[in-house]
Amino acid sequence: MRIGLITPEPGHPLLADTTALLASEHEVEALDPVALGDDLPLPLADVYLLKSRTPHALELARDLERRGAPVVNTAAATALCQDRTEMAGLALRAGLPFAATRTVGILGAWAREARPSAPVVVKSRLSRRGDLVARADGTPRLRELARDWPQEPVVVQEYAPNNGWDHKLWAIGDQVFSALRRSELSPGGRGPTHPLAPDELPAGWADLVRRVGAVFALDVYGVDIIDTGGGTPLIVDVNAFPGIRGQSGAPEALAALALRRALAGRT
């Protein structure tokens, strides 16, 4: 089988470990979307893993899909998870327990008029590395954020009281991985990530993650959930093809998924 990796970082631990598992029997080729330009290698690979969300990467994935190649995740599913307005709308229409999300436009303009009566979470509308995710307990903090991000298009979610820990859940196919991470919105800021066995999750959470995958048409994805009390989940973010670092069995699951999709594409 030929497996293509759409990424500028083939040395990422998940991809590097997956490549090591596959390379003895299969051909694995990394494609840097920027360096590649219009020179698409032929013949096409049997499957491509899209581990990038840049415009160049998405356009490359779309081109490969138009030529009949399977891409994990698809360009459309990846792009959907970048837009937090579209993400929230789809999740809520599907009945998922997703945080209520308002799109308020440019932060600088909105903050001049806003008078939040309760804590809110302000997020960049476009999900990306280094984006804005911050809690504002009142107008002074909101104005401070607006000074730093005056032209940033944002969405706003009401802050849901919780224990200060994010449940980081990831899925590769039907296999779910999990960890706990001190939230960046907690008073002390983001803290370390601690292992969490899937059987330690509240009842039904693993199935909820799989349902997210079905709703968003994702094969490799992350779901950020907070526990609002008694194991009641609230989804606050969905990510296409996250890093899934340090999760035992993740490279094996990704290698197996790639081969399944490659075989399915040949039938």
C-alpha positions in Angstrom: 0.0 0.0 0.0 1.0 3.6 -0.6 0.1 6.0 2.3 0.5 9.7 1.9 0.9 12.1 4.8 -0.3 15.6 4.1 1.8 17.6 6.7 4.7 20.0 7.0 5.7 18.0 10.1 6.2 14.3 9.3 8.3 14.1 12.5 5.3 14.7 14.7 5.4 11.8 17.2 2.0 10.3 16.2 2.9 10.4 12.5 6.5 9.3 13.0 5.5 6.3 15.1 2.7 5.4 12.7 5.2 5.6 9.8 7.6 3.3 11.7 4.8 0.7 12.0 3.9 0.8 8.3 7.3 1.4 6.6 8.5 -2.3 6.7 5.7 -3.4 4.4 4.2 -0.3 2.9 5.4 2.9 1.2 4.8 6.0 3.3 5.4 9.4 1.7 5.1 12.9 3.4 3.7 15.7 1.3 4.5 19.3 2.5 1.5 21.2 1.0 3.6 24.4 0.6 6.7 22.9 -0.8 4.8 20.6 -3.2 3.1 23.5 -5.1 1.3 22.1 -8.1 3.6 19.1 -8.6 1.3 16.4 -7.3 3.1 13.0 -7.3 1.7 10.3 -9.4 0.5 7.6 -9.2 -1.8 8.6 -6.3 -1.4 6.9 -3.0 -4.0 4.4 -1.7 -5.0 6.8 1.1 -3.9 10.2 2.5 -3.8 11.3 6.1 -4.6 15.0 6.4 -2.6 16.2 9.4 -2.7 20.0 8.6 -5.4 22.6 8.5 -3.7 25.3 6.4 -5.3 26.6 3.2 -2.6 24.9 1.2 -3.2 21.6 2.9 -7.0 21.8 2.4 -6.7 22.7 -1.2 -4.3 19.8 -1.8 -6.8 17.4 0.0 -9.6 18.7 -2.2 -7.6 18.1 -5.3 -6.8 14.6 -4.2 -10.4 13.9 -3.4 -11.5 15.2 -6.9 -9.0 12.7 -8.4 -10.6 9.9 -6.5 -8.2 9.4 -3.6 -9.5 8.8 0.0 -8.4 11.4 2.5 -8.6 11.0 6.3 -10.2 13.3 7.4 -11.9 14.8 4.3 -11.2 18.4 3.5 -14.8 19.4 4.1 -14.9 17.8 7.6 -11.5 19.4 8.5 -12.6 22.8 7.3 -15.9 22.6 9.3 -14.0 22.0 12.5 -12.1 25.2 11.9 -15.2 27.4 12.0 -16.5 27.5 15.6 -19.8 29.0 14.4 -20.5 26.2 12.0 -19.2 23.7 14.5 -21.6 24.8 17.2 -24.5 25.0 14.8 -24.1 21.5 13.5 -23.5 20.0 17.0 -26.6 21.7 18.5 -28.8 20.8 15.6 -27.7 17.1 16.0 -28.7 17.3 19.7 -25.1 17.0 21.0 -24.5 18.6 24.5 -22.5 21.4 23.0 -21.9 24.8 24.7 -24.3 27.4 23.5 -22.3 29.7 21.2 -23.0 33.2 19.9 -21.1 34.8 17.0 -20.6 38.4 17.9 -18.3 39.6 15.1 -15.1 41.6 15.6 -14.0 41.6 19.2 -13.0 45.3 19.4 -16.4 46.5 18.2 -18.4 44.1 20.3 -16.4 44.8 23.5 -17.2 48.5 23.3 -20.9 47.8 23.8 -21.0 44.5 25.7 -21.8 44.3 29.4 -21.7 40.7 30.4 -23.7 39.9 33.5 -21.9 36.6 34.0 -18.5 35.1 33.1 -18.1 34.3 29.4 -15.5 32.5 27.3 -14.3 34.4 24.3 -12.9 32.3 21.4 -11.5 33.1 18.0 -14.1 32.1 15.4 -11.4 30.5 13.4 -9.8 27.6 15.4 -6.1 27.5 14.8 -2.8 27.3 16.6 -2.3 30.3 18.9 -5.9 31.4 18.7 -7.8 33.3 21.4 -9.5 31.3 24.1 -10.0 33.3 27.3 -12.4 33.8 30.2 -13.8 37.2 30.9 -15.6 37.7 34.2 -16.6 41.3 33.5 -16.2 44.3 31.3 -12.6 45.3 32.4 -11.2 41.9 31.3 -13.3 42.0 28.1 -11.8 45.4 27.2 -8.3 44.1 28.0 -8.8 41.2 25.5 -10.2 43.7 22.9 -7.0 45.8 23.2 -4.9 42.7 22.4 -7.2 41.3 19.7 -9.1 44.3 18.3 -9.7 42.8 14.8 -10.3 39.2 15.8 -13.6 37.7 14.8 -14.9 35.8 17.8 -17.6 33.7 19.3 -18.8 33.8 22.9 -19.9 31.0 25.2 -21.3 31.3 28.7 -18.8 30.0 31.2 -20.1 26.7 32.7 -19.0 26.1 36.3 -16.8 23.0 36.5 -13.9 21.6 38.5 -11.2 23.3 36.3 -10.2 20.2 34.4 -10.8 19.5 30.7 -11.4 16.0 29.6 -9.3 15.6 26.4 -10.9 12.8 24.4 -9.5 11.5 21.1 -10.8 9.0 18.7 -9.1 7.0 15.9 -11.9 5.1 14.2 -13.9 3.6 17.0 -11.1 3.5 19.5 -11.3 6.3 22.2 -8.3 7.6 24.1 -8.6 10.0 27.0 -6.7 12.3 29.4 -7.2 15.1 31.9 -5.7 18.5 31.5 -5.9 21.5 33.8 -8.0 24.0 31.9 -6.4 27.2 30.5 -9.4 29.0 31.8 -8.8 27.9 35.4 -7.2 30.5 37.8 -3.8 28.9 37.6 -3.9 28.6 33.8 -3.2 25.5 31.8 -1.5 22.7 33.7 -0.1 19.3 32.9 -1.9 16.5 31.2 -2.6 13.3 33.2 -3.4 9.9 31.8 -7.0 8.7 32.1 -8.1 5.2 31.2 -11.3 5.1 29.0 -13.0 2.9 31.7 -12.5 5.9 34.1 -14.7 8.1 32.0 -18.3 8.8 33.2 -20.8 6.4 31.7 -21.7 7.1 28.1 -18.9 9.5 27.4 -17.0 7.2 25.0 -20.2 6.6 23.0 -20.8 10.4 23.0 -17.3 10.8 21.4 -18.1 8.3 18.7 -21.4 10.1 18.0 -19.5 13.3 17.5 -17.4 11.5 14.9 -20.5 10.3 13.1 -22.1 13.8 13.2 -19.0 15.6 11.9 -17.9 12.8 9.5 -14.6 12.5 11.2 -12.3 9.4 11.5 -9.4 11.0 13.6 -10.5 13.7 15.9 -10.5 15.2 19.4 -13.4 16.3 21.6 -12.9 18.6 24.6 -15.5 18.0 27.3 -16.0 19.5 30.8 -18.0 17.8 33.6 -20.6 20.3 34.7 -21.5 18.1 37.7 -22.3 14.4 38.3 -20.8 13.3 35.1 -22.9 15.6 32.9 -20.9 16.4 29.8 -20.6 19.7 28.0 -18.7 19.7 24.7 -16.7 22.9 24.2 -14.6 22.1 21.1 -14.1 19.5 18.4 -10.7 19.2 16.5 -9.9 17.4 13.3 -6.8 15.2 13.5 -5.2 16.5 16.7 -1.8 15.4 18.0 -2.9 12.6 20.3 0.5 12.6 22.0 1.6 10.0 24.5 -1.5 7.8 24.1 -0.5 4.1 24.2 -1.9 2.3 21.1 -2.7 5.5 19.1 0.0 4.9 16.4 -1.2 1.3 16.0 -4.8 2.4 15.7 -3.9 5.0 13.1 -1.8 2.6 11.1 -4.7 0.1 11.1 -7.2 2.8 10.1 -5.0 3.9 7.2 -4.8 0.4 5.9 -8.5 -0.2 6.2 -9.3 2.9 4.3 -6.7 2.1 1.7 -8.2 -1.3 1.2 -11.7 0.1 1.0 -10.6 2.5 -1.6 -9.4 -0.3 -3.8 -12.8 -2.1 -3.9 
